[in-house]
């Protein structure tokens, strides 16, 4: 019975931490990403990671969450830049092959990429 009470206590502590810090964590991520929806995704990721590895009553909880939000958001930007660079190089390689020298094909490919990026956001 004590384990169940302890588990409920930890759940309440995590819920309190979430309610207290969620808007701040989203704010940190949003300052980096300038995209509210993506910042909310980062906040969820950060809270899940914290929940898996740390106690909600840890004295460092708020600082850890804020720092993790900052780093996770930066990693998203870095990943996006790497992906865009890779796509650009792939597209440049296509043009050299003559595969996509047709302006219509270039426009269609660019449109498809925009649709995929939009859906991923």
Secondary structure as UniProt FT lines:
FT   HELIX           2..33
FT   HELIX           36..53
FT   TURN            56..57
FT   TURN            59..60
FT   HELIX           61..97
FT   TURN            98..100
FT   HELIX           103..120
//
